[in-house]
Structures are given as C-alpha cells and as structure tokens.
Amino acid sequence: MINEFYAFLTVVGFLGWVGFTILFIFKAFGDKGEFYPKKGASIGVVIAVFYFLWILGMLKA
C-alpha cells in the first residue's frame, strides 16, 4: 500500500512539474520576450514543489 502511494505521488509530481513548467513558459514571458517576475516567481514555487514530490516519490516507491 505504501509503495502504491509513492508511485501515485511520483506520477502526480511528474505531471505537475511538466504541466507547470509549460505554464511558466507561456505565462511568465510576454509576446516580445519580456519576463514577468511576479508571475514567474509564483509559478516557479509550484514547479519546485511538484519537482520535490516527484523526486520523493521516486526515492520511496
């Protein structure tokens, strides 16, 4: 049961990491390449959390 939880956590962490990285690319940069630091920072924190969950799940599964 524990391994199943961590396997699920690995999938959720990976999909969240990839999804929010794509969102970061589209939301943190404007049409002309300008960077929006507030949007970038907030999405970046979420990316870091999902990356942590992905790594934790891989280590424990």
PyMOL Python script that loads the backbone (N, CA, C, O; Angstrom):
from pymol import cmd

cmd.read_pdbstr("""\
ATOM      1  N   MET A   1       0.829  -1.196   0.000  1.00  0.00           N
ATOM      2  CA  MET A   1       0.000   0.000   0.000  1.00  0.00           C
ATOM      3  C   MET A   1       0.875   1.262   0.000  1.00  0.00           C
ATOM      4  O   MET A   1       0.572   2.227  -0.701  1.00  0.00           O
ATOM      5  N   ILE A   2       1.943   1.251   0.776  1.00  0.00           N
ATOM      6  CA  ILE A   2       2.833   2.414   0.837  1.00  0.00           C
ATOM      7  C   ILE A   2       3.484   2.641  -0.522  1.00  0.00           C
ATOM      8  O   ILE A   2       3.561   3.779  -0.985  1.00  0.00           O
ATOM      9  N   ASN A   3       3.955   1.575  -1.167  1.00  0.00           N
ATOM     10  CA  ASN A   3       4.589   1.718  -2.467  1.00  0.00           C
ATOM     11  C   ASN A   3       3.614   2.268  -3.509  1.00  0.00           C
ATOM     12  O   ASN A   3       4.008   3.042  -4.381  1.00  0.00           O
ATOM     13  N   GLU A   4       2.348   1.870  -3.419  1.00  0.00           N
ATOM     14  CA  GLU A   4       1.341   2.388  -4.351  1.00  0.00           C
ATOM     15  C   GLU A   4       1.136   3.884  -4.147  1.00  0.00           C
ATOM     16  O   GLU A   4       0.971   4.629  -5.113  1.00  0.00           O
ATOM     17  N   PHE A   5       1.147   4.316  -2.912  1.00  0.00           N
ATOM     18  CA  PHE A   5       1.005   5.747  -2.633  1.00  0.00           C
ATOM     19  C   PHE A   5       2.159   6.541  -3.231  1.00  0.00           C
ATOM     20  O   PHE A   5       1.952   7.575  -3.866  1.00  0.00           O
ATOM     21  N   TYR A   6       3.378   6.046  -3.022  1.00  0.00           N
ATOM     22  CA  TYR A   6       4.541   6.761  -3.544  1.00  0.00           C
ATOM     23  C   TYR A   6       4.622   6.680  -5.069  1.00  0.00           C
ATOM     24  O   TYR A   6       5.116   7.604  -5.714  1.00  0.00           O
ATOM     25  N   ALA A   7       4.145   5.595  -5.637  1.00  0.00           N
ATOM     26  CA  ALA A   7       4.078   5.507  -7.093  1.00  0.00           C
ATOM     27  C   ALA A   7       3.092   6.542  -7.629  1.00  0.00           C
ATOM     28  O   ALA A   7       3.366   7.211  -8.625  1.00  0.00           O
ATOM     29  N   PHE A   8       1.951   6.668  -6.966  1.00  0.00           N
ATOM     30  CA  PHE A   8       0.973   7.691  -7.357  1.00  0.00           C
ATOM     31  C   PHE A   8       1.555   9.094  -7.170  1.00  0.00           C
ATOM     32  O   PHE A   8       1.351   9.971  -8.009  1.00  0.00           O
ATOM     33  N   LEU A   9       2.271   9.300  -6.083  1.00  0.00           N
ATOM     34  CA  LEU A   9       2.908  10.591  -5.825  1.00  0.00           C
ATOM     35  C   LEU A   9       3.935  10.916  -6.908  1.00  0.00           C
ATOM     36  O   LEU A   9       4.080  12.074  -7.300  1.00  0.00           O
ATOM     37  N   THR A  10       4.639   9.906  -7.386  1.00  0.00           N
ATOM     38  CA  THR A  10       5.608  10.103  -8.460  1.00  0.00           C
ATOM     39  C   THR A  10       4.922  10.579  -9.731  1.00  0.00           C
ATOM     40  O   THR A  10       5.401  11.503 -10.389  1.00  0.00           O
ATOM     41  N   VAL A  11       3.812   9.956 -10.076  1.00  0.00           N
ATOM     42  CA  VAL A  11       3.086  10.349 -11.292  1.00  0.00           C
ATOM     43  C   VAL A  11       2.520  11.757 -11.154  1.00  0.00           C
ATOM     44  O   VAL A  11       2.640  12.567 -12.073  1.00  0.00           O
ATOM     45  N   VAL A  12       1.913  12.047 -10.025  1.00  0.00           N
ATOM     46  CA  VAL A  12       1.350  13.380  -9.805  1.00  0.00           C
ATOM     47  C   VAL A  12       2.449  14.436  -9.812  1.00  0.00           C
ATOM     48  O   VAL A  12       2.288  15.501 -10.408  1.00  0.00           O
ATOM     49  N   GLY A  13       3.553  14.143  -9.156  1.00  0.00           N
ATOM     50  CA  GLY A  13       4.665  15.083  -9.123  1.00  0.00           C
ATOM     51  C   GLY A  13       5.232  15.346 -10.501  1.00  0.00           C
ATOM     52  O   GLY A  13       5.506  16.495 -10.846  1.00  0.00           O
ATOM     53  N   PHE A  14       5.415  14.295 -11.301  1.00  0.00           N
ATOM     54  CA  PHE A  14       5.962  14.467 -12.642  1.00  0.00           C
ATOM     55  C   PHE A  14       5.017  15.254 -13.535  1.00  0.00           C
ATOM     56  O   PHE A  14       5.438  16.186 -14.220  1.00  0.00           O
ATOM     57  N   LEU A  15       3.732  14.881 -13.531  1.00  0.00           N
ATOM     58  CA  LEU A  15       2.766  15.586 -14.386  1.00  0.00           C
ATOM     59  C   LEU A  15       2.606  17.045 -13.956  1.00  0.00           C
ATOM     60  O   LEU A  15       2.485  17.931 -14.803  1.00  0.00           O
ATOM     61  N   GLY A  16       2.606  17.296 -12.656  1.00  0.00           N
ATOM     62  CA  GLY A  16       2.531  18.670 -12.174  1.00  0.00           C
ATOM     63  C   GLY A  16       3.761  19.473 -12.543  1.00  0.00           C
ATOM     64  O   GLY A  16       3.656  20.641 -12.917  1.00  0.00           O
ATOM     65  N   TRP A  17       4.925  18.854 -12.439  1.00  0.00           N
ATOM     66  CA  TRP A  17       6.180  19.520 -12.791  1.00  0.00           C
ATOM     67  C   TRP A  17       6.200  19.889 -14.266  1.00  0.00           C
ATOM     68  O   TRP A  17       6.528  21.022 -14.617  1.00  0.00           O
ATOM     69  N   VAL A  18       5.856  18.950 -15.126  1.00  0.00           N
ATOM     70  CA  VAL A  18       5.845  19.222 -16.569  1.00  0.00           C
ATOM     71  C   VAL A  18       4.763  20.238 -16.917  1.00  0.00           C
ATOM     72  O   VAL A  18       5.008  21.173 -17.678  1.00  0.00           O
ATOM     73  N   GLY A  19       3.576  20.057 -16.366  1.00  0.00           N
ATOM     74  CA  GLY A  19       2.466  20.961 -16.666  1.00  0.00           C
ATOM     75  C   GLY A  19       2.739  22.396 -16.249  1.00  0.00           C
ATOM     76  O   GLY A  19       2.489  23.327 -17.015  1.00  0.00           O
ATOM     77  N   PHE A  20       3.247  22.577 -15.050  1.00  0.00           N
ATOM     78  CA  PHE A  20       3.513  23.931 -14.587  1.00  0.00           C
ATOM     79  C   PHE A  20       4.742  24.538 -15.252  1.00  0.00           C
ATOM     80  O   PHE A  20       4.857  25.762 -15.330  1.00  0.00           O
ATOM     81  N   THR A  21       5.658  23.709 -15.729  1.00  0.00           N
ATOM     82  CA  THR A  21       6.781  24.243 -16.496  1.00  0.00           C
ATOM     83  C   THR A  21       6.296  24.801 -17.830  1.00  0.00           C
ATOM     84  O   THR A  21       6.751  25.857 -18.269  1.00  0.00           O
ATOM     85  N   ILE A  22       5.382  24.094 -18.465  1.00  0.00           N
ATOM     86  CA  ILE A  22       4.789  24.606 -19.706  1.00  0.00           C
ATOM     87  C   ILE A  22       4.006  25.875 -19.428  1.00  0.00           C
ATOM     88  O   ILE A  22       4.091  26.838 -20.190  1.00  0.00           O
ATOM     89  N   LEU A  23       3.240  25.885 -18.337  1.00  0.00           N
ATOM     90  CA  LEU A  23       2.501  27.094 -17.957  1.00  0.00           C
ATOM     91  C   LEU A  23       3.451  28.252 -17.690  1.00  0.00           C
ATOM     92  O   LEU A  23       3.164  29.388 -18.068  1.00  0.00           O
ATOM     93  N   PHE A  24       4.578  27.978 -17.045  1.00  0.00           N
ATOM     94  CA  PHE A  24       5.585  29.005 -16.782  1.00  0.00           C
ATOM     95  C   PHE A  24       6.076  29.625 -18.080  1.00  0.00           C
ATOM     96  O   PHE A  24       6.205  30.845 -18.181  1.00  0.00           O
ATOM     97  N   ILE A  25       6.348  28.791 -19.067  1.00  0.00           N
ATOM     98  CA  ILE A  25       6.858  29.294 -20.345  1.00  0.00           C
ATOM     99  C   ILE A  25       5.853  30.240 -20.998  1.00  0.00           C
ATOM    100  O   ILE A  25       6.240  31.271 -21.548  1.00  0.00           O
ATOM    101  N   PHE A  26       4.580  29.899 -20.941  1.00  0.00           N
ATOM    102  CA  PHE A  26       3.574  30.713 -21.606  1.00  0.00           C
ATOM    103  C   PHE A  26       3.123  31.931 -20.799  1.00  0.00           C
ATOM    104  O   PHE A  26       2.735  32.943 -21.382  1.00  0.00           O
ATOM    105  N   LYS A  27       3.169  31.851 -19.475  1.00  0.00           N
ATOM    106  CA  LYS A  27       2.657  32.951 -18.648  1.00  0.00           C
ATOM    107  C   LYS A  27       3.741  33.914 -18.165  1.00  0.00           C
ATOM    108  O   LYS A  27       3.465  35.098 -17.978  1.00  0.00           O
ATOM    109  N   ALA A  28       4.952  33.437 -17.963  1.00  0.00           N
ATOM    110  CA  ALA A  28       5.991  34.293 -17.396  1.00  0.00           C
ATOM    111  C   ALA A  28       6.702  35.126 -18.460  1.00  0.00           C
ATOM    112  O   ALA A  28       7.441  36.053 -18.126  1.00  0.00           O
ATOM    113  N   PHE A  29       6.488  34.809 -19.726  1.00  0.00           N
ATOM    114  CA  PHE A  29       7.110  35.560 -20.805  1.00  0.00           C
ATOM    115  C   PHE A  29       6.033  36.144 -21.702  1.00  0.00           C
ATOM    116  O   PHE A  29       5.048  35.479 -22.023  1.00  0.00           O
ATOM    117  N   GLY A  30       6.228  37.394 -22.102  1.00  0.00           N
ATOM    118  CA  GLY A  30       5.267  38.068 -22.965  1.00  0.00           C
ATOM    119  C   GLY A  30       5.521  37.773 -24.435  1.00  0.00           C
ATOM    120  O   GLY A  30       6.382  36.969 -24.792  1.00  0.00           O
ATOM    121  N   ASP A  31       4.753  38.444 -25.267  1.00  0.00           N
ATOM    122  CA  ASP A  31       4.853  38.230 -26.706  1.00  0.00           C
ATOM    123  C   ASP A  31       6.200  38.652 -27.269  1.00  0.00           C
ATOM    124  O   ASP A  31       6.703  38.038 -28.210  1.00  0.00           O
ATOM    125  N   LYS A  32       6.774  39.676 -26.706  1.00  0.00           N
ATOM    126  CA  LYS A  32       8.047  40.187 -27.222  1.00  0.00           C
ATOM    127  C   LYS A  32       9.245  39.706 -26.412  1.00  0.00           C
ATOM    128  O   LYS A  32      10.343  40.248 -26.546  1.00  0.00           O
ATOM    129  N   GLY A  33       9.046  38.714 -25.588  1.00  0.00           N
ATOM    130  CA  GLY A  33      10.151  38.134 -24.830  1.00  0.00           C
ATOM    131  C   GLY A  33      10.397  38.769 -23.475  1.00  0.00           C
ATOM    132  O   GLY A  33      11.353  38.396 -22.795  1.00  0.00           O
ATOM    133  N   GLU A  34       9.562  39.719 -23.058  1.00  0.00           N
ATOM    134  CA  GLU A  34       9.760  40.322 -21.740  1.00  0.00           C
ATOM    135  C   GLU A  34       9.349  39.325 -20.654  1.00  0.00           C
ATOM    136  O   GLU A  34       8.458  38.498 -20.849  1.00  0.00           O
ATOM    137  N   PHE A  35      10.013  39.424 -19.523  1.00  0.00           N
ATOM    138  CA  PHE A  35       9.802  38.498 -18.415  1.00  0.00           C
ATOM    139  C   PHE A  35       8.968  39.179 -17.335  1.00  0.00           C
ATOM    140  O   PHE A  35       9.227  40.330 -16.981  1.00  0.00           O
ATOM    141  N   TYR A  36       7.973  38.474 -16.813  1.00  0.00           N
ATOM    142  CA  TYR A  36       7.128  38.969 -15.723  1.00  0.00           C
ATOM    143  C   TYR A  36       7.561  38.275 -14.431  1.00  0.00           C
ATOM    144  O   TYR A  36       7.196  37.123 -14.200  1.00  0.00           O
ATOM    145  N   PRO A  37       8.338  38.969 -13.584  1.00  0.00           N
ATOM    146  CA  PRO A  37       8.921  38.297 -12.415  1.00  0.00           C
ATOM    147  C   PRO A  37       7.910  37.816 -11.382  1.00  0.00           C
ATOM    148  O   PRO A  37       8.131  36.772 -10.768  1.00  0.00           O
ATOM    149  N   LYS A  38       6.811  38.533 -11.164  1.00  0.00           N
ATOM    150  CA  LYS A  38       5.838  38.090 -10.154  1.00  0.00           C
ATOM    151  C   LYS A  38       5.152  36.797 -10.584  1.00  0.00           C
ATOM    152  O   LYS A  38       5.012  35.867  -9.789  1.00  0.00           O
ATOM    153  N   LYS A  39       4.729  36.742 -11.835  1.00  0.00           N
ATOM    154  CA  LYS A  39       4.121  35.508 -12.332  1.00  0.00           C
ATOM    155  C   LYS A  39       5.152  34.377 -12.338  1.00  0.00           C
ATOM    156  O   LYS A  39       4.851  33.244 -11.962  1.00  0.00           O
ATOM    157  N   GLY A  40       6.360  34.701 -12.766  1.00  0.00           N
ATOM    158  CA  GLY A  40       7.413  33.693 -12.829  1.00  0.00           C
ATOM    159  C   GLY A  40       7.755  33.123 -11.466  1.00  0.00           C
ATOM    160  O   GLY A  40       7.967  31.919 -11.324  1.00  0.00           O
ATOM    161  N   ALA A  41       7.809  33.983 -10.470  1.00  0.00           N
ATOM    162  CA  ALA A  41       8.164  33.528  -9.122  1.00  0.00           C
ATOM    163  C   ALA A  41       7.066  32.647  -8.527  1.00  0.00           C
ATOM    164  O   ALA A  41       7.359  31.616  -7.921  1.00  0.00           O
ATOM    165  N   SER A  42       5.820  33.042  -8.695  1.00  0.00           N
ATOM    166  CA  SER A  42       4.735  32.256  -8.108  1.00  0.00           C
ATOM    167  C   SER A  42       4.617  30.890  -8.784  1.00  0.00           C
ATOM    168  O   SER A  42       4.429  29.881  -8.105  1.00  0.00           O
ATOM    169  N   ILE A  43       4.723  30.850 -10.086  1.00  0.00           N
ATOM    170  CA  ILE A  43       4.663  29.568 -10.783  1.00  0.00           C
ATOM    171  C   ILE A  43       5.929  28.763 -10.493  1.00  0.00           C
ATOM    172  O   ILE A  43       5.873  27.536 -10.410  1.00  0.00           O
ATOM    173  N   GLY A  44       7.051  29.428 -10.341  1.00  0.00           N
ATOM    174  CA  GLY A  44       8.302  28.748 -10.037  1.00  0.00           C
ATOM    175  C   GLY A  44       8.267  28.016  -8.707  1.00  0.00           C
ATOM    176  O   GLY A  44       8.849  26.939  -8.575  1.00  0.00           O
ATOM    177  N   VAL A  45       7.595  28.583  -7.729  1.00  0.00           N
ATOM    178  CA  VAL A  45       7.457  27.912  -6.428  1.00  0.00           C
ATOM    179  C   VAL A  45       6.654  26.626  -6.586  1.00  0.00           C
ATOM    180  O   VAL A  45       7.003  25.595  -6.011  1.00  0.00           O
ATOM    181  N   VAL A  46       5.588  26.691  -7.361  1.00  0.00           N
ATOM    182  CA  VAL A  46       4.759  25.499  -7.588  1.00  0.00           C
ATOM    183  C   VAL A  46       5.562  24.434  -8.341  1.00  0.00           C
ATOM    184  O   VAL A  46       5.448  23.244  -8.047  1.00  0.00           O
ATOM    185  N   ILE A  47       6.369  24.864  -9.306  1.00  0.00           N
ATOM    186  CA  ILE A  47       7.233  23.931 -10.031  1.00  0.00           C
ATOM    187  C   ILE A  47       8.178  23.229  -9.061  1.00  0.00           C
ATOM    188  O   ILE A  47       8.364  22.015  -9.144  1.00  0.00           O
ATOM    189  N   ALA A  48       8.768  23.975  -8.154  1.00  0.00           N
ATOM    190  CA  ALA A  48       9.697  23.396  -7.187  1.00  0.00           C
ATOM    191  C   ALA A  48       9.001  22.384  -6.276  1.00  0.00           C
ATOM    192  O   ALA A  48       9.586  21.352  -5.947  1.00  0.00           O
ATOM    193  N   VAL A  49       7.770  22.660  -5.868  1.00  0.00           N
ATOM    194  CA  VAL A  49       7.020  21.739  -5.006  1.00  0.00           C
ATOM    195  C   VAL A  49       6.734  20.436  -5.746  1.00  0.00           C
ATOM    196  O   VAL A  49       6.940  19.354  -5.196  1.00  0.00           O
ATOM    197  N   PHE A  50       6.259  20.531  -6.994  1.00  0.00           N
ATOM    198  CA  PHE A  50       5.980  19.319  -7.759  1.00  0.00           C
ATOM    199  C   PHE A  50       7.258  18.547  -8.067  1.00  0.00           C
ATOM    200  O   PHE A  50       7.245  17.316  -8.087  1.00  0.00           O
ATOM    201  N   TYR A  51       8.351  19.247  -8.306  1.00  0.00           N
ATOM    202  CA  TYR A  51       9.628  18.571  -8.547  1.00  0.00           C
ATOM    203  C   TYR A  51      10.060  17.801  -7.292  1.00  0.00           C
ATOM    204  O   TYR A  51      10.530  16.666  -7.382  1.00  0.00           O
ATOM    205  N   PHE A  52       9.896  18.426  -6.133  1.00  0.00           N
ATOM    206  CA  PHE A  52      10.207  17.760  -4.871  1.00  0.00           C
ATOM    207  C   PHE A  52       9.350  16.511  -4.683  1.00  0.00           C
ATOM    208  O   PHE A  52       9.854  15.464  -4.275  1.00  0.00           O
ATOM    209  N   LEU A  53       8.056  16.620  -4.979  1.00  0.00           N
ATOM    210  CA  LEU A  53       7.164  15.458  -4.844  1.00  0.00           C
ATOM    211  C   LEU A  53       7.578  14.341  -5.791  1.00  0.00           C
ATOM    212  O   LEU A  53       7.538  13.166  -5.424  1.00  0.00           O
ATOM    213  N   TRP A  54       7.973  14.699  -6.997  1.00  0.00           N
ATOM    214  CA  TRP A  54       8.403  13.705  -7.973  1.00  0.00           C
ATOM    215  C   TRP A  54       9.647  12.959  -7.470  1.00  0.00           C
ATOM    216  O   TRP A  54       9.698  11.730  -7.505  1.00  0.00           O
ATOM    217  N   ILE A  55      10.635  13.710  -7.008  1.00  0.00           N
ATOM    218  CA  ILE A  55      11.860  13.096  -6.512  1.00  0.00           C
ATOM    219  C   ILE A  55      11.587  12.248  -5.271  1.00  0.00           C
ATOM    220  O   ILE A  55      12.111  11.140  -5.156  1.00  0.00           O
ATOM    221  N   LEU A  56      10.780  12.749  -4.348  1.00  0.00           N
ATOM    222  CA  LEU A  56      10.433  11.992  -3.153  1.00  0.00           C
ATOM    223  C   LEU A  56       9.743  10.685  -3.505  1.00  0.00           C
ATOM    224  O   LEU A  56      10.055   9.634  -2.944  1.00  0.00           O
ATOM    225  N   GLY A  57       8.800  10.761  -4.441  1.00  0.00           N
ATOM    226  CA  GLY A  57       8.108   9.549  -4.867  1.00  0.00           C
ATOM    227  C   GLY A  57       9.039   8.535  -5.495  1.00  0.00           C
ATOM    228  O   GLY A  57       8.901   7.334  -5.262  1.00  0.00           O
ATOM    229  N   MET A  58       9.997   9.013  -6.299  1.00  0.00           N
ATOM    230  CA  MET A  58      10.948   8.087  -6.925  1.00  0.00           C
ATOM    231  C   MET A  58      11.860   7.446  -5.894  1.00  0.00           C
ATOM    232  O   MET A  58      12.222   6.278  -6.035  1.00  0.00           O
ATOM    233  N   LEU A  59      12.235   8.176  -4.873  1.00  0.00           N
ATOM    234  CA  LEU A  59      13.118   7.609  -3.857  1.00  0.00           C
ATOM    235  C   LEU A  59      12.408   6.591  -2.971  1.00  0.00           C
ATOM    236  O   LEU A  59      13.030   5.629  -2.521  1.00  0.00           O
ATOM    237  N   LYS A  60      11.125   6.787  -2.716  1.00  0.00           N
ATOM    238  CA  LYS A  60      10.408   5.929  -1.781  1.00  0.00           C
ATOM    239  C   LYS A  60       9.630   4.791  -2.440  1.00  0.00           C
ATOM    240  O   LYS A  60       9.296   3.814  -1.770  1.00  0.00           O
ATOM    241  N   ALA A  61       9.335   4.896  -3.732  1.00  0.00           N
ATOM    242  CA  ALA A  61       8.496   3.890  -4.392  1.00  0.00           C
ATOM    243  C   ALA A  61       9.211   2.556  -4.552  1.00  0.00           C
ATOM    244  O   ALA A  61       8.637   1.609  -5.089  1.00  0.00           O
TER     245      ALA A  61
END
""", "prot")
cmd.dss("prot")
cmd.show_as("cartoon", "prot")
cmd.util.cbc("prot")
cmd.orient("prot")
